[in-house]
Amino acid sequence: MHNKSVAELSKELESGKISSVELTQQFLDRLKSEDGKYNSFITISDEQALAEAKAADEMRAAGKATAWTGVPFAHKDIFCTNGVRTTCGSKMLENFVPPYDATVTANFKAAGAVCLGKTNMDEFAMGSSNESSFFGAVTNPWGEKRVPGGSSGGSAAAVAARLVPAATGTDTGGSIRQPAALCGITGLKPTYGRVSRYGMIAFASSLDQGGPMTRTAEDAALMMNVMAGFDTKDSTCIDREVPDYTATLNEPLKGLKIGLPKEYFSEQLSPAMEEQVRNAVREYEKLGATVKEVSLPNAKLAIAAYYVIAPAEASANLSRFDGARYGYRCENPKDLMDMYTRTRAEGFGNEVKRRILVGSYALSAGYFDAYYLKAQKVRRLIQQDFINAFKDVDVMMSPVSPSPAFVQGEKTTDPVTMYLEDVFTIAINLAGIPAMSVPAGFVDGLPVGLQIIGDYFSEARLLNAAHQFQQVTDWHQREPQ
Ligand code: GLN
């Protein structure tokens, strides 16, 4: 059962061959025996999972089943789960048990899905390797000592290792797509505002977006059917009709216009990686697509703009962790100031502190215009590049990451080399458009991702393009070991 997709598990449950309680128990047993190798989960919530499975079986018996009823999955530990610890990978929230559900969590519950637990992640979603988690690094199932990518590295590793068929992720600068690429799975970062951020712990509010991490594009469509939609609790969520994302998966791709941004096929990309990406594009040509070069002249400014905007917003968002309200509080504070400073010094890890320092600096009086405002102007130029390019093409294709999964520890001493992991993904968040990572080959036995970038609210088209590719390739079916 563990090798089956969400769509397949859904059919098994529907046919009555297995109950959700039986299926959930099988997945829990496997998770407990296997995850020692990967550390992909922070919390396994067996009790709640079995209760949800029982409720799912009853829901089905009552004739109220959805495609998700009784299907096991996991949440990145950034989504608040009522009664289940939610840590965001930080000591600051090591013992935080939310008294409410994120909207995404509530949506999966309403559909009858069974959450097995919470997956590991970089602390407060800051990182590209999962090494900044307070709960320890995650190992990529494709290579001992290799990183799974980040920040949604636990979700990516768990899906790749067949511990769950699907997991949620979040993407502020690449955190769904880059780990999906490094672990050989499928990931989608939706348009900013497509999925509610209510109850999703905030990193950089103008960039954060939740999305699906699965093995197949079809399963990503099934996840989007549950995740997408308007929410009055999130003022940045857009009130716009949600299509059935599975309905258009089988549309033929004949005539699809693909743009290859020339800036994304630069020296930063190794020839072996480039070859895999170009092979994938050739598959699309065989399916009837046409290909042309496009240009994103300001793309080279994306990393610099992001590393002003994201830390600035993070410094404001993380000010709530002060020991007074919830989360970690230092022992025996002398006075109020001592409590604030020691709580934050002890509760946050180094990468988070670095971002708070950079962000507070960029926002301080006298520097705001020079850094934050300037970065916002650059952001608008980057967005305009995409708008211009989409006048000529339907989608763009590029690599996801400059190299395959790197060795643990290789990039931890130099934050800038770590930041460059997102050189092909970050501009997409700055523009707010959707993009996917789809398994597209291997280099040295390690998975390579193809990035498919779309215009605003074109998730259905991206999923269609990914699904068609997965009908003629089997990269997404390859199993580690
Ligand atoms: N790697 C980027 C960062 O560290 C993006 C992380 C993310 O998308 N959450 O900020």
Residues whose N, C-alpha, C, O or C-beta is under 5 A from the ligand:
A	BS01	LIG	A125 M126 G127 S128 G150 S151 T170 D171 T172 G173 G174 S175 D422
